[in-house]
Amino acid sequence: MIRTQIYLTERQRTELATISNSLGKKQSELIREAVDRFIDQAVLSRKDAVLREAAGIWKDRTDLPDFTATRTEWDRK
C-alpha cells in the first residue's frame, strides 16, 4: 500500500471516528472501502457513457447486411 495524506473537515473526521468505533474498523480501512466504492461507481459510469455513445452508430449505414433478417433466420434454427 501507498501512504497518502488527506485533509478532512471536522464533521468528516468526527463521523468517521464514530463509524469506525461502531464497526470496529480502522478509519483508514473505511476510507479505502469508500474510495473503492467511488472508483467502482466511476468505472460503471464510464462504461455506461461509452455504451450510450456507441448506441445506434450503424443505424444509417447502407453498406451492411440486413441484421434483422439475419437474426430472424438464426432464431428459426
PyMOL Python script that loads the backbone (N, CA, C, O; Angstrom):
from pymol import cmd

cmd.read_pdbstr("""\
ATOM      1  N   MET A   1       0.833  -1.184   0.000  1.00  0.00           N
ATOM      2  CA  MET A   1       0.000   0.000   0.000  1.00  0.00           C
ATOM      3  C   MET A   1       0.875   1.244   0.000  1.00  0.00           C
ATOM      4  O   MET A   1       2.023   1.235   0.444  1.00  0.00           O
ATOM      5  N   ILE A   2       0.294   2.290  -0.506  1.00  0.00           N
ATOM      6  CA  ILE A   2       0.998   3.569  -0.563  1.00  0.00           C
ATOM      7  C   ILE A   2       0.375   4.499   0.470  1.00  0.00           C
ATOM      8  O   ILE A   2      -0.843   4.664   0.522  1.00  0.00           O
ATOM      9  N   ARG A   3       1.211   5.090   1.274  1.00  0.00           N
ATOM     10  CA  ARG A   3       0.731   6.018   2.294  1.00  0.00           C
ATOM     11  C   ARG A   3       0.318   7.322   1.624  1.00  0.00           C
ATOM     12  O   ARG A   3       1.054   7.879   0.810  1.00  0.00           O
ATOM     13  N   THR A   4      -0.877   7.800   1.983  1.00  0.00           N
ATOM     14  CA  THR A   4      -1.406   9.031   1.411  1.00  0.00           C
ATOM     15  C   THR A   4      -1.985   9.889   2.525  1.00  0.00           C
ATOM     16  O   THR A   4      -2.689   9.392   3.403  1.00  0.00           O
ATOM     17  N   GLN A   5      -1.690  11.149   2.483  1.00  0.00           N
ATOM     18  CA  GLN A   5      -2.220  12.071   3.485  1.00  0.00           C
ATOM     19  C   GLN A   5      -3.413  12.809   2.899  1.00  0.00           C
ATOM     20  O   GLN A   5      -3.356  13.282   1.764  1.00  0.00           O
ATOM     21  N   ILE A   6      -4.498  12.911   3.669  1.00  0.00           N
ATOM     22  CA  ILE A   6      -5.680  13.640   3.213  1.00  0.00           C
ATOM     23  C   ILE A   6      -6.110  14.624   4.303  1.00  0.00           C
ATOM     24  O   ILE A   6      -5.751  14.485   5.473  1.00  0.00           O
ATOM     25  N   TYR A   7      -6.875  15.605   3.887  1.00  0.00           N
ATOM     26  CA  TYR A   7      -7.449  16.558   4.824  1.00  0.00           C
ATOM     27  C   TYR A   7      -8.947  16.304   4.890  1.00  0.00           C
ATOM     28  O   TYR A   7      -9.611  16.178   3.862  1.00  0.00           O
ATOM     29  N   LEU A   8      -9.473  16.231   6.114  1.00  0.00           N
ATOM     30  CA  LEU A   8     -10.900  16.036   6.339  1.00  0.00           C
ATOM     31  C   LEU A   8     -11.457  17.246   7.077  1.00  0.00           C
ATOM     32  O   LEU A   8     -10.751  17.919   7.828  1.00  0.00           O
ATOM     33  N   THR A   9     -12.726  17.500   6.846  1.00  0.00           N
ATOM     34  CA  THR A   9     -13.382  18.533   7.641  1.00  0.00           C
ATOM     35  C   THR A   9     -13.590  17.983   9.050  1.00  0.00           C
ATOM     36  O   THR A   9     -13.469  16.779   9.277  1.00  0.00           O
ATOM     37  N   GLU A  10     -13.896  18.851   9.971  1.00  0.00           N
ATOM     38  CA  GLU A  10     -14.143  18.419  11.348  1.00  0.00           C
ATOM     39  C   GLU A  10     -15.298  17.431  11.393  1.00  0.00           C
ATOM     40  O   GLU A  10     -15.237  16.427  12.102  1.00  0.00           O
ATOM     41  N   ARG A  11     -16.348  17.717  10.638  1.00  0.00           N
ATOM     42  CA  ARG A  11     -17.520  16.822  10.601  1.00  0.00           C
ATOM     43  C   ARG A  11     -17.140  15.456  10.039  1.00  0.00           C
ATOM     44  O   ARG A  11     -17.519  14.426  10.597  1.00  0.00           O
ATOM     45  N   GLN A  12     -16.394  15.445   8.937  1.00  0.00           N
ATOM     46  CA  GLN A  12     -15.968  14.178   8.342  1.00  0.00           C
ATOM     47  C   GLN A  12     -15.150  13.359   9.336  1.00  0.00           C
ATOM     48  O   GLN A  12     -15.355  12.153   9.476  1.00  0.00           O
ATOM     49  N   ARG A  13     -14.235  14.012  10.015  1.00  0.00           N
ATOM     50  CA  ARG A  13     -13.366  13.326  10.988  1.00  0.00           C
ATOM     51  C   ARG A  13     -14.181  12.768  12.144  1.00  0.00           C
ATOM     52  O   ARG A  13     -13.958  11.634  12.568  1.00  0.00           O
ATOM     53  N   THR A  14     -15.119  13.548  12.656  1.00  0.00           N
ATOM     54  CA  THR A  14     -15.949  13.103  13.779  1.00  0.00           C
ATOM     55  C   THR A  14     -16.824  11.927  13.375  1.00  0.00           C
ATOM     56  O   THR A  14     -16.884  10.923  14.084  1.00  0.00           O
ATOM     57  N   GLU A  15     -17.504  12.046  12.237  1.00  0.00           N
ATOM     58  CA  GLU A  15     -18.386  10.968  11.775  1.00  0.00           C
ATOM     59  C   GLU A  15     -17.594   9.707  11.450  1.00  0.00           C
ATOM     60  O   GLU A  15     -18.036   8.597  11.749  1.00  0.00           O
ATOM     61  N   LEU A  16     -16.436   9.875  10.843  1.00  0.00           N
ATOM     62  CA  LEU A  16     -15.591   8.730  10.522  1.00  0.00           C
ATOM     63  C   LEU A  16     -15.153   8.013  11.800  1.00  0.00           C
ATOM     64  O   LEU A  16     -15.142   6.783  11.849  1.00  0.00           O
ATOM     65  N   ALA A  17     -14.798   8.767  12.819  1.00  0.00           N
ATOM     66  CA  ALA A  17     -14.399   8.168  14.095  1.00  0.00           C
ATOM     67  C   ALA A  17     -15.572   7.411  14.717  1.00  0.00           C
ATOM     68  O   ALA A  17     -15.390   6.320  15.257  1.00  0.00           O
ATOM     69  N   THR A  18     -16.766   7.981  14.645  1.00  0.00           N
ATOM     70  CA  THR A  18     -17.958   7.335  15.194  1.00  0.00           C
ATOM     71  C   THR A  18     -18.242   6.020  14.463  1.00  0.00           C
ATOM     72  O   THR A  18     -18.494   4.993  15.093  1.00  0.00           O
ATOM     73  N   ILE A  19     -18.200   6.064  13.143  1.00  0.00           N
ATOM     74  CA  ILE A  19     -18.447   4.861  12.333  1.00  0.00           C
ATOM     75  C   ILE A  19     -17.367   3.818  12.607  1.00  0.00           C
ATOM     76  O   ILE A  19     -17.657   2.627  12.726  1.00  0.00           O
ATOM     77  N   SER A  20     -16.139   4.270  12.703  1.00  0.00           N
ATOM     78  CA  SER A  20     -15.020   3.370  12.971  1.00  0.00           C
ATOM     79  C   SER A  20     -15.221   2.633  14.296  1.00  0.00           C
ATOM     80  O   SER A  20     -15.025   1.420  14.376  1.00  0.00           O
ATOM     81  N   ASN A  21     -15.604   3.360  15.309  1.00  0.00           N
ATOM     82  CA  ASN A  21     -15.826   2.751  16.620  1.00  0.00           C
ATOM     83  C   ASN A  21     -16.999   1.776  16.590  1.00  0.00           C
ATOM     84  O   ASN A  21     -16.929   0.698  17.179  1.00  0.00           O
ATOM     85  N   SER A  22     -18.074   2.154  15.906  1.00  0.00           N
ATOM     86  CA  SER A  22     -19.261   1.295  15.905  1.00  0.00           C
ATOM     87  C   SER A  22     -19.040   0.011  15.096  1.00  0.00           C
ATOM     88  O   SER A  22     -19.607  -1.032  15.423  1.00  0.00           O
ATOM     89  N   LEU A  23     -18.220   0.083  14.045  1.00  0.00           N
ATOM     90  CA  LEU A  23     -17.971  -1.099  13.217  1.00  0.00           C
ATOM     91  C   LEU A  23     -16.733  -1.881  13.654  1.00  0.00           C
ATOM     92  O   LEU A  23     -16.518  -3.013  13.220  1.00  0.00           O
ATOM     93  N   GLY A  24     -15.935  -1.277  14.506  1.00  0.00           N
ATOM     94  CA  GLY A  24     -14.711  -1.945  14.933  1.00  0.00           C
ATOM     95  C   GLY A  24     -13.670  -2.027  13.834  1.00  0.00           C
ATOM     96  O   GLY A  24     -12.869  -2.960  13.787  1.00  0.00           O
ATOM     97  N   LYS A  25     -13.690  -1.045  12.955  1.00  0.00           N
ATOM     98  CA  LYS A  25     -12.715  -0.999  11.856  1.00  0.00           C
ATOM     99  C   LYS A  25     -11.859   0.249  12.007  1.00  0.00           C
ATOM    100  O   LYS A  25     -12.278   1.235  12.614  1.00  0.00           O
ATOM    101  N   LYS A  26     -10.666   0.195  11.451  1.00  0.00           N
ATOM    102  CA  LYS A  26      -9.803   1.367  11.453  1.00  0.00           C
ATOM    103  C   LYS A  26     -10.345   2.393  10.466  1.00  0.00           C
ATOM    104  O   LYS A  26     -10.971   2.040   9.466  1.00  0.00           O
ATOM    105  N   GLN A  27     -10.099   3.646  10.755  1.00  0.00           N
ATOM    106  CA  GLN A  27     -10.550   4.714   9.869  1.00  0.00           C
ATOM    107  C   GLN A  27      -9.932   4.580   8.484  1.00  0.00           C
ATOM    108  O   GLN A  27     -10.597   4.835   7.480  1.00  0.00           O
ATOM    109  N   SER A  28      -8.686   4.189   8.424  1.00  0.00           N
ATOM    110  CA  SER A  28      -8.011   4.023   7.131  1.00  0.00           C
ATOM    111  C   SER A  28      -8.701   2.946   6.297  1.00  0.00           C
ATOM    112  O   SER A  28      -8.801   3.073   5.076  1.00  0.00           O
ATOM    113  N   GLU A  29      -9.176   1.891   6.951  1.00  0.00           N
ATOM    114  CA  GLU A  29      -9.884   0.826   6.241  1.00  0.00           C
ATOM    115  C   GLU A  29     -11.203   1.347   5.663  1.00  0.00           C
ATOM    116  O   GLU A  29     -11.565   1.029   4.530  1.00  0.00           O
ATOM    117  N   LEU A  30     -11.910   2.147   6.455  1.00  0.00           N
ATOM    118  CA  LEU A  30     -13.167   2.724   5.979  1.00  0.00           C
ATOM    119  C   LEU A  30     -12.939   3.657   4.793  1.00  0.00           C
ATOM    120  O   LEU A  30     -13.717   3.668   3.839  1.00  0.00           O
ATOM    121  N   ILE A  31     -11.880   4.425   4.862  1.00  0.00           N
ATOM    122  CA  ILE A  31     -11.557   5.339   3.757  1.00  0.00           C
ATOM    123  C   ILE A  31     -11.230   4.544   2.502  1.00  0.00           C
ATOM    124  O   ILE A  31     -11.688   4.896   1.415  1.00  0.00           O
ATOM    125  N   ARG A  32     -10.441   3.471   2.631  1.00  0.00           N
ATOM    126  CA  ARG A  32     -10.112   2.643   1.465  1.00  0.00           C
ATOM    127  C   ARG A  32     -11.376   2.026   0.864  1.00  0.00           C
ATOM    128  O   ARG A  32     -11.523   1.981  -0.357  1.00  0.00           O
ATOM    129  N   GLU A  33     -12.291   1.549   1.718  1.00  0.00           N
ATOM    130  CA  GLU A  33     -13.546   0.977   1.223  1.00  0.00           C
ATOM    131  C   GLU A  33     -14.372   2.021   0.473  1.00  0.00           C
ATOM    132  O   GLU A  33     -14.951   1.732  -0.574  1.00  0.00           O
ATOM    133  N   ALA A  34     -14.418   3.235   1.018  1.00  0.00           N
ATOM    134  CA  ALA A  34     -15.171   4.308   0.364  1.00  0.00           C
ATOM    135  C   ALA A  34     -14.547   4.674  -0.987  1.00  0.00           C
ATOM    136  O   ALA A  34     -15.261   4.910  -1.961  1.00  0.00           O
ATOM    137  N   VAL A  35     -13.230   4.717  -1.038  1.00  0.00           N
ATOM    138  CA  VAL A  35     -12.538   5.028  -2.299  1.00  0.00           C
ATOM    139  C   VAL A  35     -12.793   3.920  -3.321  1.00  0.00           C
ATOM    140  O   VAL A  35     -13.017   4.202  -4.498  1.00  0.00           O
ATOM    141  N   ASP A  36     -12.759   2.662  -2.876  1.00  0.00           N
ATOM    142  CA  ASP A  36     -13.049   1.548  -3.786  1.00  0.00           C
ATOM    143  C   ASP A  36     -14.456   1.656  -4.361  1.00  0.00           C
ATOM    144  O   ASP A  36     -14.655   1.456  -5.559  1.00  0.00           O
ATOM    145  N   ARG A  37     -15.433   1.971  -3.512  1.00  0.00           N
ATOM    146  CA  ARG A  37     -16.817   2.124  -3.996  1.00  0.00           C
ATOM    147  C   ARG A  37     -16.919   3.263  -5.002  1.00  0.00           C
ATOM    148  O   ARG A  37     -17.594   3.135  -6.024  1.00  0.00           O
ATOM    149  N   PHE A  38     -16.251   4.373  -4.713  1.00  0.00           N
ATOM    150  CA  PHE A  38     -16.265   5.519  -5.617  1.00  0.00           C
ATOM    151  C   PHE A  38     -15.653   5.157  -6.969  1.00  0.00           C
ATOM    152  O   PHE A  38     -16.189   5.528  -8.013  1.00  0.00           O
ATOM    153  N   ILE A  39     -14.543   4.443  -6.953  1.00  0.00           N
ATOM    154  CA  ILE A  39     -13.881   4.021  -8.193  1.00  0.00           C
ATOM    155  C   ILE A  39     -14.784   3.076  -8.978  1.00  0.00           C
ATOM    156  O   ILE A  39     -14.937   3.232 -10.189  1.00  0.00           O
ATOM    157  N   ASP A  40     -15.382   2.096  -8.303  1.00  0.00           N
ATOM    158  CA  ASP A  40     -16.285   1.157  -8.980  1.00  0.00           C
ATOM    159  C   ASP A  40     -17.439   1.891  -9.645  1.00  0.00           C
ATOM    160  O   ASP A  40     -17.816   1.577 -10.774  1.00  0.00           O
ATOM    161  N   GLN A  41     -17.997   2.868  -8.941  1.00  0.00           N
ATOM    162  CA  GLN A  41     -19.110   3.651  -9.493  1.00  0.00           C
ATOM    163  C   GLN A  41     -18.665   4.468 -10.704  1.00  0.00           C
ATOM    164  O   GLN A  41     -19.392   4.567 -11.692  1.00  0.00           O
ATOM    165  N   ALA A  42     -17.481   5.047 -10.627  1.00  0.00           N
ATOM    166  CA  ALA A  42     -16.960   5.841 -11.743  1.00  0.00           C
ATOM    167  C   ALA A  42     -16.698   4.968 -12.962  1.00  0.00           C
ATOM    168  O   ALA A  42     -16.974   5.379 -14.089  1.00  0.00           O
ATOM    169  N   VAL A  43     -16.171   3.770 -12.747  1.00  0.00           N
ATOM    170  CA  VAL A  43     -15.906   2.844 -13.851  1.00  0.00           C
ATOM    171  C   VAL A  43     -17.218   2.459 -14.532  1.00  0.00           C
ATOM    172  O   VAL A  43     -17.296   2.439 -15.761  1.00  0.00           O
ATOM    173  N   LEU A  44     -18.254   2.152 -13.737  1.00  0.00           N
ATOM    174  CA  LEU A  44     -19.557   1.804 -14.313  1.00  0.00           C
ATOM    175  C   LEU A  44     -20.147   2.975 -15.091  1.00  0.00           C
ATOM    176  O   LEU A  44     -20.733   2.783 -16.156  1.00  0.00           O
ATOM    177  N   SER A  45     -19.995   4.178 -14.564  1.00  0.00           N
ATOM    178  CA  SER A  45     -20.498   5.362 -15.262  1.00  0.00           C
ATOM    179  C   SER A  45     -19.796   5.553 -16.597  1.00  0.00           C
ATOM    180  O   SER A  45     -20.432   5.892 -17.595  1.00  0.00           O
ATOM    181  N   ARG A  46     -18.475   5.335 -16.617  1.00  0.00           N
ATOM    182  CA  ARG A  46     -17.720   5.460 -17.872  1.00  0.00           C
ATOM    183  C   ARG A  46     -18.176   4.413 -18.882  1.00  0.00           C
ATOM    184  O   ARG A  46     -18.342   4.711 -20.065  1.00  0.00           O
ATOM    185  N   LYS A  47     -18.380   3.168 -18.400  1.00  0.00           N
ATOM    186  CA  LYS A  47     -18.838   2.108 -19.304  1.00  0.00           C
ATOM    187  C   LYS A  47     -20.212   2.441 -19.864  1.00  0.00           C
ATOM    188  O   LYS A  47     -20.457   2.267 -21.058  1.00  0.00           O
ATOM    189  N   ASP A  48     -21.106   2.917 -19.012  1.00  0.00           N
ATOM    190  CA  ASP A  48     -22.441   3.308 -19.476  1.00  0.00           C
ATOM    191  C   ASP A  48     -22.365   4.427 -20.507  1.00  0.00           C
ATOM    192  O   ASP A  48     -23.087   4.409 -21.505  1.00  0.00           O
ATOM    193  N   ALA A  49     -21.491   5.397 -20.265  1.00  0.00           N
ATOM    194  CA  ALA A  49     -21.338   6.513 -21.197  1.00  0.00           C
ATOM    195  C   ALA A  49     -20.843   6.026 -22.554  1.00  0.00           C
ATOM    196  O   ALA A  49     -21.321   6.484 -23.592  1.00  0.00           O
ATOM    197  N   VAL A  50     -19.894   5.105 -22.550  1.00  0.00           N
ATOM    198  CA  VAL A  50     -19.370   4.565 -23.808  1.00  0.00           C
ATOM    199  C   VAL A  50     -20.468   3.807 -24.550  1.00  0.00           C
ATOM    200  O   VAL A  50     -20.609   3.952 -25.764  1.00  0.00           O
ATOM    201  N   LEU A  51     -21.242   3.006 -23.834  1.00  0.00           N
ATOM    202  CA  LEU A  51     -22.328   2.259 -24.476  1.00  0.00           C
ATOM    203  C   LEU A  51     -23.386   3.198 -25.053  1.00  0.00           C
ATOM    204  O   LEU A  51     -23.871   2.986 -26.164  1.00  0.00           O
ATOM    205  N   ARG A  52     -23.741   4.235 -24.295  1.00  0.00           N
ATOM    206  CA  ARG A  52     -24.724   5.208 -24.808  1.00  0.00           C
ATOM    207  C   ARG A  52     -24.192   5.915 -26.049  1.00  0.00           C
ATOM    208  O   ARG A  52     -24.933   6.158 -27.002  1.00  0.00           O
ATOM    209  N   GLU A  53     -22.911   6.240 -26.030  1.00  0.00           N
ATOM    210  CA  GLU A  53     -22.291   6.925 -27.160  1.00  0.00           C
ATOM    211  C   GLU A  53     -22.259   6.039 -28.401  1.00  0.00           C
ATOM    212  O   GLU A  53     -22.413   6.522 -29.522  1.00  0.00           O
ATOM    213  N   ALA A  54     -22.057   4.744 -28.194  1.00  0.00           N
ATOM    214  CA  ALA A  54     -21.947   3.814 -29.312  1.00  0.00           C
ATOM    215  C   ALA A  54     -23.301   3.344 -29.836  1.00  0.00           C
ATOM    216  O   ALA A  54     -23.386   2.809 -30.942  1.00  0.00           O
ATOM    217  N   ALA A  55     -24.349   3.538 -29.059  1.00  0.00           N
ATOM    218  CA  ALA A  55     -25.678   3.059 -29.459  1.00  0.00           C
ATOM    219  C   ALA A  55     -26.107   3.715 -30.769  1.00  0.00           C
ATOM    220  O   ALA A  55     -26.095   4.939 -30.906  1.00  0.00           O
ATOM    221  N   GLY A  56     -26.480   2.883 -31.712  1.00  0.00           N
ATOM    222  CA  GLY A  56     -27.009   3.372 -32.976  1.00  0.00           C
ATOM    223  C   GLY A  56     -25.980   3.866 -33.971  1.00  0.00           C
ATOM    224  O   GLY A  56     -26.351   4.505 -34.956  1.00  0.00           O
ATOM    225  N   ILE A  57     -24.717   3.600 -33.757  1.00  0.00           N
ATOM    226  CA  ILE A  57     -23.702   4.149 -34.667  1.00  0.00           C
ATOM    227  C   ILE A  57     -23.795   3.548 -36.067  1.00  0.00           C
ATOM    228  O   ILE A  57     -23.292   4.134 -37.026  1.00  0.00           O
ATOM    229  N   TRP A  58     -24.436   2.376 -36.192  1.00  0.00           N
ATOM    230  CA  TRP A  58     -24.550   1.747 -37.507  1.00  0.00           C
ATOM    231  C   TRP A  58     -25.943   1.914 -38.104  1.00  0.00           C
ATOM    232  O   TRP A  58     -26.205   1.376 -39.180  1.00  0.00           O
ATOM    233  N   LYS A  59     -26.828   2.624 -37.460  1.00  0.00           N
ATOM    234  CA  LYS A  59     -28.225   2.659 -37.902  1.00  0.00           C
ATOM    235  C   LYS A  59     -28.408   3.235 -39.304  1.00  0.00           C
ATOM    236  O   LYS A  59     -29.330   2.817 -40.005  1.00  0.00           O
ATOM    237  N   ASP A  60     -27.596   4.146 -39.731  1.00  0.00           N
ATOM    238  CA  ASP A  60     -27.766   4.768 -41.044  1.00  0.00           C
ATOM    239  C   ASP A  60     -26.823   4.209 -42.111  1.00  0.00           C
ATOM    240  O   ASP A  60     -26.728   4.760 -43.208  1.00  0.00           O
ATOM    241  N   ARG A  61     -26.132   3.120 -41.791  1.00  0.00           N
ATOM    242  CA  ARG A  61     -25.208   2.531 -42.755  1.00  0.00           C
ATOM    243  C   ARG A  61     -25.993   1.745 -43.790  1.00  0.00           C
ATOM    244  O   ARG A  61     -26.910   0.999 -43.447  1.00  0.00           O
ATOM    245  N   THR A  62     -25.639   1.908 -45.030  1.00  0.00           N
ATOM    246  CA  THR A  62     -26.304   1.175 -46.111  1.00  0.00           C
ATOM    247  C   THR A  62     -25.421   0.071 -46.677  1.00  0.00           C
ATOM    248  O   THR A  62     -25.880  -0.732 -47.489  1.00  0.00           O
ATOM    249  N   ASP A  63     -24.173   0.023 -46.261  1.00  0.00           N
ATOM    250  CA  ASP A  63     -23.241  -0.966 -46.789  1.00  0.00           C
ATOM    251  C   ASP A  63     -23.212  -2.254 -45.966  1.00  0.00           C
ATOM    252  O   ASP A  63     -22.405  -3.140 -46.243  1.00  0.00           O
ATOM    253  N   LEU A  64     -24.074  -2.370 -44.966  1.00  0.00           N
ATOM    254  CA  LEU A  64     -24.105  -3.545 -44.094  1.00  0.00           C
ATOM    255  C   LEU A  64     -25.298  -4.428 -44.436  1.00  0.00           C
ATOM    256  O   LEU A  64     -26.306  -3.939 -44.947  1.00  0.00           O
ATOM    257  N   PRO A  65     -25.190  -5.731 -44.157  1.00  0.00           N
ATOM    258  CA  PRO A  65     -26.331  -6.613 -44.425  1.00  0.00           C
ATOM    259  C   PRO A  65     -27.499  -6.294 -43.495  1.00  0.00           C
ATOM    260  O   PRO A  65     -27.337  -5.596 -42.493  1.00  0.00           O
ATOM    261  N   ASP A  66     -28.661  -6.808 -43.836  1.00  0.00           N
ATOM    262  CA  ASP A  66     -29.860  -6.608 -43.030  1.00  0.00           C
ATOM    263  C   ASP A  66     -29.764  -7.520 -41.799  1.00  0.00           C
ATOM    264  O   ASP A  66     -30.064  -8.712 -41.870  1.00  0.00           O
ATOM    265  N   PHE A  67     -29.345  -6.946 -40.688  1.00  0.00           N
ATOM    266  CA  PHE A  67     -29.135  -7.742 -39.476  1.00  0.00           C
ATOM    267  C   PHE A  67     -30.437  -8.292 -38.908  1.00  0.00           C
ATOM    268  O   PHE A  67     -30.439  -9.363 -38.301  1.00  0.00           O
ATOM    269  N   THR A  68     -31.533  -7.586 -39.093  1.00  0.00           N
ATOM    270  CA  THR A  68     -32.820  -8.070 -38.583  1.00  0.00           C
ATOM    271  C   THR A  68     -33.196  -9.371 -39.280  1.00  0.00           C
ATOM    272  O   THR A  68     -33.617 -10.329 -38.631  1.00  0.00           O
ATOM    273  N   ALA A  69     -33.047  -9.403 -40.581  1.00  0.00           N
ATOM    274  CA  ALA A  69     -33.360 -10.611 -41.336  1.00  0.00           C
ATOM    275  C   ALA A  69     -32.401 -11.742 -40.969  1.00  0.00           C
ATOM    276  O   ALA A  69     -32.819 -12.889 -40.811  1.00  0.00           O
ATOM    277  N   THR A  70     -31.142 -11.425 -40.836  1.00  0.00           N
ATOM    278  CA  THR A  70     -30.152 -12.437 -40.459  1.00  0.00           C
ATOM    279  C   THR A  70     -30.461 -12.998 -39.081  1.00  0.00           C
ATOM    280  O   THR A  70     -30.398 -14.210 -38.872  1.00  0.00           O
ATOM    281  N   ARG A  71     -30.788 -12.137 -38.156  1.00  0.00           N
ATOM    282  CA  ARG A  71     -31.094 -12.578 -36.795  1.00  0.00           C
ATOM    283  C   ARG A  71     -32.367 -13.436 -36.774  1.00  0.00           C
ATOM    284  O   ARG A  71     -32.432 -14.437 -36.060  1.00  0.00           O
ATOM    285  N   THR A  72     -33.358 -13.049 -37.545  1.00  0.00           N
ATOM    286  CA  THR A  72     -34.605 -13.828 -37.627  1.00  0.00           C
ATOM    287  C   THR A  72     -34.314 -15.224 -38.159  1.00  0.00           C
ATOM    288  O   THR A  72     -34.862 -16.216 -37.676  1.00  0.00           O
ATOM    289  N   GLU A  73     -33.450 -15.284 -39.151  1.00  0.00           N
ATOM    290  CA  GLU A  73     -33.071 -16.591 -39.719  1.00  0.00           C
ATOM    291  C   GLU A  73     -32.353 -17.441 -38.677  1.00  0.00           C
ATOM    292  O   GLU A  73     -32.616 -18.639 -38.577  1.00  0.00           O
ATOM    293  N   TRP A  74     -31.457 -16.847 -37.903  1.00  0.00           N
ATOM    294  CA  TRP A  74     -30.747 -17.589 -36.859  1.00  0.00           C
ATOM    295  C   TRP A  74     -31.709 -18.094 -35.791  1.00  0.00           C
ATOM    296  O   TRP A  74     -31.581 -19.220 -35.312  1.00  0.00           O
ATOM    297  N   ASP A  75     -32.677 -17.251 -35.422  1.00  0.00           N
ATOM    298  CA  ASP A  75     -33.633 -17.623 -34.374  1.00  0.00           C
ATOM    299  C   ASP A  75     -34.510 -18.788 -34.784  1.00  0.00           C
ATOM    300  O   ASP A  75     -34.967 -19.554 -33.936  1.00  0.00           O
ATOM    301  N   ARG A  76     -34.750 -18.929 -36.099  1.00  0.00           N
ATOM    302  CA  ARG A  76     -35.585 -20.033 -36.582  1.00  0.00           C
ATOM    303  C   ARG A  76     -34.866 -21.375 -36.494  1.00  0.00           C
ATOM    304  O   ARG A  76     -35.513 -22.420 -36.431  1.00  0.00           O
ATOM    305  N   LYS A  77     -33.561 -21.357 -36.489  1.00  0.00           N
ATOM    306  CA  LYS A  77     -32.767 -22.608 -36.497  1.00  0.00           C
ATOM    307  C   LYS A  77     -32.591 -23.181 -35.127  1.00  0.00           C
ATOM    308  O   LYS A  77     -31.953 -24.222 -34.970  1.00  0.00           O
TER     309      LYS A  77
END
""", "prot")
cmd.dss("prot")
cmd.show_as("cartoon", "prot")
cmd.util.cbc("prot")
cmd.orient("prot")
